[in-house]
Amino acid sequence: MDGTDTEQVLASKWDLPLALFSLIRMAFGDLPVWAKAIVFGLVGSVGVWTAISWLRGRRSPAR
């Protein structure tokens, strides 16, 4: 490659978030509302648990 190839496409900073959003939308789009609520509730609770654990670790004294 000499750098003059016009078929290269540069990625923007929104390519990865857009791809993840599309993946999640396709994966959970056909589920009933109660199933979506369970999945998002579990994911949300893991996120909250992780945040609380991280904050507790930051507040503990350094050894």
N, CA, C and O atoms as a CHARMM CRD file, in Angstrom:
* protein
*
  252
    1    1 MET  N      0.83100  -1.19200   0.00000 PROA 1      0.00000
    2    1 MET  CA     0.00000   0.00000   0.00000 PROA 1      0.00000
    3    1 MET  C      0.86600   1.24200   0.00000 PROA 1      0.00000
    4    1 MET  O      1.77400   1.38100   0.82000 PROA 1      0.00000
    5    2 ASP  N      0.59000   2.11200  -0.89400 PROA 2      0.00000
    6    2 ASP  CA     1.38100   3.32900  -0.99600 PROA 2      0.00000
    7    2 ASP  C      0.68000   4.54600  -0.40000 PROA 2      0.00000
    8    2 ASP  O      1.21500   5.65300  -0.46200 PROA 2      0.00000
    9    3 GLY  N     -0.50000   4.36200   0.17100 PROA 3      0.00000
   10    3 GLY  CA    -1.19400   5.47100   0.80200 PROA 3      0.00000
   11    3 GLY  C     -2.07600   6.27100  -0.11800 PROA 3      0.00000
   12    3 GLY  O     -2.69700   7.23700   0.32500 PROA 3      0.00000
   13    4 THR  N     -2.15800   5.90700  -1.38600 PROA 4      0.00000
   14    4 THR  CA    -3.00700   6.64300  -2.32600 PROA 4      0.00000
   15    4 THR  C     -4.28800   5.89300  -2.65300 PROA 4      0.00000
   16    4 THR  O     -5.01500   6.27200  -3.57000 PROA 4      0.00000
   17    5 ASP  N     -4.56400   4.84100  -1.91400 PROA 5      0.00000
   18    5 ASP  CA    -5.76800   4.05000  -2.14000 PROA 5      0.00000
   19    5 ASP  C     -6.99000   4.86600  -1.73700 PROA 5      0.00000
   20    5 ASP  O     -7.08400   5.30300  -0.59000 PROA 5      0.00000
   21    6 THR  N     -7.91500   5.07700  -2.64600 PROA 6      0.00000
   22    6 THR  CA    -9.09200   5.90400  -2.35800 PROA 6      0.00000
   23    6 THR  C    -10.24100   5.09600  -1.76600 PROA 6      0.00000
   24    6 THR  O    -11.29600   5.65800  -1.47600 PROA 6      0.00000
   25    7 GLU  N    -10.06000   3.79200  -1.58100 PROA 7      0.00000
   26    7 GLU  CA   -11.13800   2.97900  -1.03200 PROA 7      0.00000
   27    7 GLU  C    -11.03000   2.79100   0.46800 PROA 7      0.00000
   28    7 GLU  O    -11.82200   2.05300   1.05400 PROA 7      0.00000
   29    8 GLN  N    -10.08400   3.43300   1.09100 PROA 8      0.00000
   30    8 GLN  CA    -9.97400   3.36500   2.54300 PROA 8      0.00000
   31    8 GLN  C    -10.97700   4.32500   3.16800 PROA 8      0.00000
   32    8 GLN  O    -11.19300   5.43100   2.67300 PROA 8      0.00000
   33    9 VAL  N    -11.58000   3.88700   4.25200 PROA 9      0.00000
   34    9 VAL  CA   -12.53200   4.72200   4.97000 PROA 9      0.00000
   35    9 VAL  C    -12.01800   4.90600   6.39300 PROA 9      0.00000
   36    9 VAL  O    -11.71200   3.93200   7.08000 PROA 9      0.00000
   37   10 LEU  N    -11.92500   6.13600   6.82200 PROA 10     0.00000
   38   10 LEU  CA   -11.48600   6.41300   8.17800 PROA 10     0.00000
   39   10 LEU  C    -12.65300   6.23600   9.14200 PROA 10     0.00000
   40   10 LEU  O    -13.78300   6.61800   8.83900 PROA 10     0.00000
   41   11 ALA  N    -12.37500   5.66100  10.28600 PROA 11     0.00000
   42   11 ALA  CA   -13.40800   5.43200  11.28400 PROA 11     0.00000
   43   11 ALA  C    -13.58200   6.69400  12.12800 PROA 11     0.00000
   44   11 ALA  O    -12.61400   7.38300  12.45100 PROA 11     0.00000
   45   12 SER  N    -14.81900   6.97600  12.47200 PROA 12     0.00000
   46   12 SER  CA   -15.06300   8.10800  13.36800 PROA 12     0.00000
   47   12 SER  C    -15.11900   7.59700  14.80100 PROA 12     0.00000
   48   12 SER  O    -15.14200   6.38900  15.03600 PROA 12     0.00000
   49   13 LYS  N    -15.14000   8.50900  15.74500 PROA 13     0.00000
   50   13 LYS  CA   -15.17600   8.10300  17.15000 PROA 13     0.00000
   51   13 LYS  C    -16.53100   7.51300  17.53500 PROA 13     0.00000
   52   13 LYS  O    -16.65600   6.93800  18.61500 PROA 13     0.00000
   53   14 TRP  N    -17.54400   7.64000  16.68300 PROA 14     0.00000
   54   14 TRP  CA   -18.87700   7.12100  16.99100 PROA 14     0.00000
   55   14 TRP  C    -19.14500   5.76400  16.36200 PROA 14     0.00000
   56   14 TRP  O    -20.23600   5.22200  16.54000 PROA 14     0.00000
   57   15 ASP  N    -18.19300   5.19700  15.63500 PROA 15     0.00000
   58   15 ASP  CA   -18.41900   3.90900  14.98500 PROA 15     0.00000
   59   15 ASP  C    -18.63600   2.77600  15.99000 PROA 15     0.00000
   60   15 ASP  O    -19.55900   1.97700  15.82800 PROA 15     0.00000
   61   16 LEU  N    -17.80300   2.69900  17.01600 PROA 16     0.00000
   62   16 LEU  CA   -17.93400   1.62300  17.99600 PROA 16     0.00000
   63   16 LEU  C    -19.21900   1.75600  18.81900 PROA 16     0.00000
   64   16 LEU  O    -19.93700   0.76500  18.95400 PROA 16     0.00000
   65   17 PRO  N    -19.54800   2.93800  19.38100 PROA 17     0.00000
   66   17 PRO  CA   -20.81300   3.03400  20.10800 PROA 17     0.00000
   67   17 PRO  C    -22.03400   2.74500  19.23000 PROA 17     0.00000
   68   17 PRO  O    -22.99300   2.12700  19.69200 PROA 17     0.00000
   69   18 LEU  N    -22.00500   3.17900  17.98700 PROA 18     0.00000
   70   18 LEU  CA   -23.12100   2.90800  17.08500 PROA 18     0.00000
   71   18 LEU  C    -23.24300   1.41800  16.80000 PROA 18     0.00000
   72   18 LEU  O    -24.35300   0.88700  16.75200 PROA 18     0.00000
   73   19 ALA  N    -22.12700   0.74200  16.61400 PROA 19     0.00000
   74   19 ALA  CA   -22.15000  -0.70500  16.36600 PROA 19     0.00000
   75   19 ALA  C    -22.65600  -1.46200  17.59000 PROA 19     0.00000
   76   19 ALA  O    -23.43100  -2.40900  17.45700 PROA 19     0.00000
   77   20 LEU  N    -22.21800  -1.04600  18.79100 PROA 20     0.00000
   78   20 LEU  CA   -22.70100  -1.70800  20.01000 PROA 20     0.00000
   79   20 LEU  C    -24.19200  -1.47500  20.21500 PROA 20     0.00000
   80   20 LEU  O    -24.92000  -2.39200  20.59300 PROA 20     0.00000
   81   21 PHE  N    -24.64600  -0.24900  19.96600 PROA 21     0.00000
   82   21 PHE  CA   -26.06700   0.04600  20.09700 PROA 21     0.00000
   83   21 PHE  C    -26.88500  -0.78700  19.11600 PROA 21     0.00000
   84   21 PHE  O    -27.93900  -1.31100  19.47600 PROA 21     0.00000
   85   22 SER  N    -26.41200  -0.91100  17.89700 PROA 22     0.00000
   86   22 SER  CA   -27.11300  -1.71100  16.88800 PROA 22     0.00000
   87   22 SER  C    -27.13700  -3.18300  17.28100 PROA 22     0.00000
   88   22 SER  O    -28.15000  -3.85600  17.09500 PROA 22     0.00000
   89   23 LEU  N    -26.03400  -3.68600  17.82000 PROA 23     0.00000
   90   23 LEU  CA   -25.96600  -5.07300  18.25800 PROA 23     0.00000
   91   23 LEU  C    -26.95900  -5.34500  19.38300 PROA 23     0.00000
   92   23 LEU  O    -27.67000  -6.35000  19.36000 PROA 23     0.00000
   93   24 ILE  N    -27.00700  -4.45300  20.36100 PROA 24     0.00000
   94   24 ILE  CA   -27.93700  -4.61900  21.48200 PROA 24     0.00000
   95   24 ILE  C    -29.37100  -4.51600  20.99600 PROA 24     0.00000
   96   24 ILE  O    -30.23700  -5.27500  21.43400 PROA 24     0.00000
   97   25 ARG  N    -29.62300  -3.58800  20.10000 PROA 25     0.00000
   98   25 ARG  CA   -30.97700  -3.41700  19.57100 PROA 25     0.00000
   99   25 ARG  C    -31.44700  -4.65900  18.80900 PROA 25     0.00000
  100   25 ARG  O    -32.60200  -5.06600  18.93200 PROA 25     0.00000
  101   26 MET  N    -30.55700  -5.25200  18.03300 PROA 26     0.00000
  102   26 MET  CA   -30.92400  -6.46700  17.29800 PROA 26     0.00000
  103   26 MET  C    -31.07400  -7.66000  18.23900 PROA 26     0.00000
  104   26 MET  O    -31.95200  -8.50000  18.04300 PROA 26     0.00000
  105   27 ALA  N    -30.22400  -7.73600  19.25600 PROA 27     0.00000
  106   27 ALA  CA   -30.25900  -8.88300  20.16100 PROA 27     0.00000
  107   27 ALA  C    -31.50300  -8.88600  21.03600 PROA 27     0.00000
  108   27 ALA  O    -32.07500  -9.94300  21.30100 PROA 27     0.00000
  109   28 PHE  N    -31.92700  -7.70300  21.48800 PROA 28     0.00000
  110   28 PHE  CA   -33.04300  -7.62600  22.42300 PROA 28     0.00000
  111   28 PHE  C    -34.30700  -7.03700  21.82000 PROA 28     0.00000
  112   28 PHE  O    -35.29200  -6.84700  22.53400 PROA 28     0.00000
  113   29 GLY  N    -34.30700  -6.74700  20.54200 PROA 29     0.00000
  114   29 GLY  CA   -35.45100  -6.09100  19.91100 PROA 29     0.00000
  115   29 GLY  C    -36.71700  -6.92200  19.88400 PROA 29     0.00000
  116   29 GLY  O    -37.81400  -6.37400  19.99400 PROA 29     0.00000
  117   30 ASP  N    -36.59000  -8.23600  19.73900 PROA 30     0.00000
  118   30 ASP  CA   -37.76700  -9.09200  19.62300 PROA 30     0.00000
  119   30 ASP  C    -38.22700  -9.67600  20.94800 PROA 30     0.00000
  120   30 ASP  O    -39.23200 -10.38600  20.99200 PROA 30     0.00000
  121   31 LEU  N    -37.51500  -9.39300  22.02000 PROA 31     0.00000
  122   31 LEU  CA   -37.91700  -9.93800  23.31900 PROA 31     0.00000
  123   31 LEU  C    -39.14800  -9.20900  23.84800 PROA 31     0.00000
  124   31 LEU  O    -39.35000  -8.03000  23.55900 PROA 31     0.00000
  125   32 PRO  N    -39.96800  -9.91700  24.62300 PROA 32     0.00000
  126   32 PRO  CA   -41.09400  -9.22300  25.26500 PROA 32     0.00000
  127   32 PRO  C    -40.58800  -8.24500  26.32800 PROA 32     0.00000
  128   32 PRO  O    -39.44500  -8.33000  26.77500 PROA 32     0.00000
  129   33 VAL  N    -41.44700  -7.33400  26.71500 PROA 33     0.00000
  130   33 VAL  CA   -41.06100  -6.26800  27.64300 PROA 33     0.00000
  131   33 VAL  C    -40.58800  -6.83800  28.97900 PROA 33     0.00000
  132   33 VAL  O    -39.62200  -6.33600  29.55400 PROA 33     0.00000
  133   34 TRP  N    -41.25200  -7.87900  29.47900 PROA 34     0.00000
  134   34 TRP  CA   -40.85600  -8.43200  30.77500 PROA 34     0.00000
  135   34 TRP  C    -39.45100  -9.04000  30.71300 PROA 34     0.00000
  136   34 TRP  O    -38.70800  -8.96500  31.69100 PROA 34     0.00000
  137   35 ALA  N    -39.07800  -9.63800  29.58200 PROA 35     0.00000
  138   35 ALA  CA   -37.74000 -10.21200  29.44300 PROA 35     0.00000
  139   35 ALA  C    -36.68400  -9.11200  29.35200 PROA 35     0.00000
  140   35 ALA  O    -35.59900  -9.23500  29.92200 PROA 35     0.00000
  141   36 LYS  N    -37.01000  -8.03200  28.62900 PROA 36     0.00000
  142   36 LYS  CA   -36.08500  -6.89900  28.55200 PROA 36     0.00000
  143   36 LYS  C    -35.86600  -6.30400  29.94300 PROA 36     0.00000
  144   36 LYS  O    -34.74400  -5.94600  30.30200 PROA 36     0.00000
  145   37 ALA  N    -36.93700  -6.20200  30.71700 PROA 37     0.00000
  146   37 ALA  CA   -36.82800  -5.63600  32.06100 PROA 37     0.00000
  147   37 ALA  C    -35.92100  -6.49400  32.94300 PROA 37     0.00000
  148   37 ALA  O    -35.12000  -5.96400  33.71300 PROA 37     0.00000
  149   38 ILE  N    -36.04500  -7.81000  32.83100 PROA 38     0.00000
  150   38 ILE  CA   -35.19900  -8.69900  33.63000 PROA 38     0.00000
  151   38 ILE  C    -33.73900  -8.56100  33.21600 PROA 38     0.00000
  152   38 ILE  O    -32.86100  -8.43900  34.07100 PROA 38     0.00000
  153   39 VAL  N    -33.47500  -8.57900  31.92000 PROA 39     0.00000
  154   39 VAL  CA   -32.09200  -8.48300  31.43100 PROA 39     0.00000
  155   39 VAL  C    -31.47300  -7.15500  31.83300 PROA 39     0.00000
  156   39 VAL  O    -30.36300  -7.12100  32.36500 PROA 39     0.00000
  157   40 PHE  N    -32.18100  -6.06600  31.58300 PROA 40     0.00000
  158   40 PHE  CA   -31.62700  -4.75500  31.91700 PROA 40     0.00000
  159   40 PHE  C    -31.53300  -4.54900  33.42500 PROA 40     0.00000
  160   40 PHE  O    -30.64000  -3.84200  33.89200 PROA 40     0.00000
  161   41 GLY  N    -32.43400  -5.14900  34.19000 PROA 41     0.00000
  162   41 GLY  CA   -32.33700  -5.08500  35.64600 PROA 41     0.00000
  163   41 GLY  C    -31.11400  -5.80900  36.16400 PROA 41     0.00000
  164   41 GLY  O    -30.42900  -5.31500  37.05900 PROA 41     0.00000
  165   42 LEU  N    -30.83300  -6.97900  35.60900 PROA 42     0.00000
  166   42 LEU  CA   -29.63400  -7.72200  36.01500 PROA 42     0.00000
  167   42 LEU  C    -28.36100  -6.97400  35.63900 PROA 42     0.00000
  168   42 LEU  O    -27.43500  -6.87700  36.44400 PROA 42     0.00000
  169   43 VAL  N    -28.31400  -6.45100  34.42900 PROA 43     0.00000
  170   43 VAL  CA   -27.13200  -5.69600  33.98800 PROA 43     0.00000
  171   43 VAL  C    -26.96000  -4.43300  34.83600 PROA 43     0.00000
  172   43 VAL  O    -25.84400  -4.08400  35.22100 PROA 43     0.00000
  173   44 GLY  N    -28.05800  -3.75900  35.11900 PROA 44     0.00000
  174   44 GLY  CA   -27.99100  -2.55900  35.94900 PROA 44     0.00000
  175   44 GLY  C    -27.54100  -2.85100  37.36500 PROA 44     0.00000
  176   44 GLY  O    -26.76400  -2.09000  37.94200 PROA 44     0.00000
  177   45 SER  N    -28.02700  -3.95600  37.93300 PROA 45     0.00000
  178   45 SER  CA   -27.62200  -4.29400  39.29800 PROA 45     0.00000
  179   45 SER  C    -26.14500  -4.66900  39.36200 PROA 45     0.00000
  180   45 SER  O    -25.47200  -4.35200  40.34300 PROA 45     0.00000
  181   46 VAL  N    -25.63300  -5.33700  38.33500 PROA 46     0.00000
  182   46 VAL  CA   -24.19600  -5.63600  38.28900 PROA 46     0.00000
  183   46 VAL  C    -23.39800  -4.33900  38.18000 PROA 46     0.00000
  184   46 VAL  O    -22.34700  -4.20300  38.80600 PROA 46     0.00000
  185   47 GLY  N    -23.89000  -3.39000  37.39400 PROA 47     0.00000
  186   47 GLY  CA   -23.21000  -2.10000  37.28400 PROA 47     0.00000
  187   47 GLY  C    -23.17800  -1.34300  38.60300 PROA 47     0.00000
  188   47 GLY  O    -22.15100  -0.77100  38.96900 PROA 47     0.00000
  189   48 VAL  N    -24.29400  -1.33700  39.31400 PROA 48     0.00000
  190   48 VAL  CA   -24.35200  -0.65700  40.61200 PROA 48     0.00000
  191   48 VAL  C    -23.43700  -1.35300  41.60700 PROA 48     0.00000
  192   48 VAL  O    -22.70800  -0.69300  42.34700 PROA 48     0.00000
  193   49 TRP  N    -23.46900  -2.67800  41.63000 PROA 49     0.00000
  194   49 TRP  CA   -22.59700  -3.44400  42.53400 PROA 49     0.00000
  195   49 TRP  C    -21.12900  -3.14900  42.25300 PROA 49     0.00000
  196   49 TRP  O    -20.34200  -2.97000  43.18300 PROA 49     0.00000
  197   50 THR  N    -20.76200  -3.09800  41.00200 PROA 50     0.00000
  198   50 THR  CA   -19.37600  -2.81100  40.63200 PROA 50     0.00000
  199   50 THR  C    -18.98100  -1.40200  41.06400 PROA 50     0.00000
  200   50 THR  O    -17.88200  -1.19200  41.57700 PROA 50     0.00000
  201   51 ALA  N    -19.87300  -0.44100  40.85700 PROA 51     0.00000
  202   51 ALA  CA   -19.57300   0.93800  41.24800 PROA 51     0.00000
  203   51 ALA  C    -19.40800   1.05700  42.76700 PROA 51     0.00000
  204   51 ALA  O    -18.50600   1.74800  43.23900 PROA 51     0.00000
  205   52 ILE  N    -20.26400   0.39500  43.52400 PROA 52     0.00000
  206   52 ILE  CA   -20.16600   0.44900  44.98900 PROA 52     0.00000
  207   52 ILE  C    -18.87400  -0.21000  45.45600 PROA 52     0.00000
  208   52 ILE  O    -18.18800   0.32000  46.33000 PROA 52     0.00000
  209   53 SER  N    -18.54000  -1.35600  44.88100 PROA 53     0.00000
  210   53 SER  CA   -17.29500  -2.03700  45.25400 PROA 53     0.00000
  211   53 SER  C    -16.08200  -1.17600  44.93200 PROA 53     0.00000
  212   53 SER  O    -15.13400  -1.11700  45.71600 PROA 53     0.00000
  213   54 TRP  N    -16.10800  -0.50800  43.78000 PROA 54     0.00000
  214   54 TRP  CA   -15.00500   0.35100  43.39400 PROA 54     0.00000
  215   54 TRP  C    -14.87400   1.53700  44.35600 PROA 54     0.00000
  216   54 TRP  O    -13.76800   1.89900  44.75500 PROA 54     0.00000
  217   55 LEU  N    -16.00600   2.13400  44.72200 PROA 55     0.00000
  218   55 LEU  CA   -15.95900   3.26000  45.65300 PROA 55     0.00000
  219   55 LEU  C    -15.46100   2.82900  47.03900 PROA 55     0.00000
  220   55 LEU  O    -14.70700   3.55700  47.68400 PROA 55     0.00000
  221   56 ARG  N    -15.88000   1.65500  47.48800 PROA 56     0.00000
  222   56 ARG  CA   -15.39200   1.15400  48.79200 PROA 56     0.00000
  223   56 ARG  C    -13.89200   0.93500  48.73100 PROA 56     0.00000
  224   56 ARG  O    -13.17800   1.23300  49.68800 PROA 56     0.00000
  225   57 GLY  N    -13.41500   0.42100  47.62000 PROA 57     0.00000
  226   57 GLY  CA   -11.96200   0.19500  47.47300 PROA 57     0.00000
  227   57 GLY  C    -11.17600   1.48900  47.46800 PROA 57     0.00000
  228   57 GLY  O    -10.04400   1.53200  47.94800 PROA 57     0.00000
  229   58 ARG  N    -11.75800   2.52700  46.93900 PROA 58     0.00000
  230   58 ARG  CA   -11.06700   3.83300  46.92200 PROA 58     0.00000
  231   58 ARG  C    -11.03800   4.45500  48.30600 PROA 58     0.00000
  232   58 ARG  O    -10.09800   5.17700  48.63900 PROA 58     0.00000
  233   59 ARG  N    -12.05100   4.18900  49.11500 PROA 59     0.00000
  234   59 ARG  CA   -12.11400   4.80700  50.44400 PROA 59     0.00000
  235   59 ARG  C    -11.27300   4.08200  51.47300 PROA 59     0.00000
  236   59 ARG  O    -10.95300   4.65400  52.51500 PROA 59     0.00000
  237   60 SER  N    -10.90500   2.83200  51.20900 PROA 60     0.00000
  238   60 SER  CA   -10.10500   2.09600  52.18600 PROA 60     0.00000
  239   60 SER  C     -8.70500   2.68500  52.25600 PROA 60     0.00000
  240   60 SER  O     -8.18000   3.15900  51.24800 PROA 60     0.00000
  241   61 PRO  N     -8.09500   2.65900  53.44300 PROA 61     0.00000
  242   61 PRO  CA    -6.76100   3.25200  53.57200 PROA 61     0.00000
  243   61 PRO  C     -5.72500   2.44400  52.79800 PROA 61     0.00000
  244   61 PRO  O     -5.82300   1.22300  52.67200 PROA 61     0.00000
  245   62 ALA  N     -4.74500   3.15300  52.29200 PROA 62     0.00000
  246   62 ALA  CA    -3.67200   2.49400  51.54000 PROA 62     0.00000
  247   62 ALA  C     -2.76700   1.73900  52.48800 PROA 62     0.00000
  248   62 ALA  O     -2.54200   2.16900  53.61900 PROA 62     0.00000
  249   63 ARG  N     -2.25100   0.62200  52.03300 PROA 63     0.00000
  250   63 ARG  CA    -1.37500  -0.18300  52.90700 PROA 63     0.00000
  251   63 ARG  C      0.06400   0.09700  52.60300 PROA 63     0.00000
  252   63 ARG  O      0.95100  -0.48100  53.23100 PROA 63     0.00000
